[in-house]
Amino acid sequence: MIRQLCFITMFLVLFVLAGCQSSHQVEVKPVEIKPIHITIDVNVKVDRALDDFFNDIDAAEDEIKK
């Protein structure tokens, strides 16, 4: 009876300890970095030229109205 109780106890302890183990594998894939192409159209010169042109027209119009 004691042997059976001892055997059952050892079996339960091994069963519980085996259930606590876990193993995980994590794959780390290489990261691919691609170049980024950004196109920005800057039309500052054209915008300033148009502002100057229309300011000249507005100034001439103001002179004509006077």
Helices and strands as residue ranges (DSSP letters): H 2-20, H 44-65
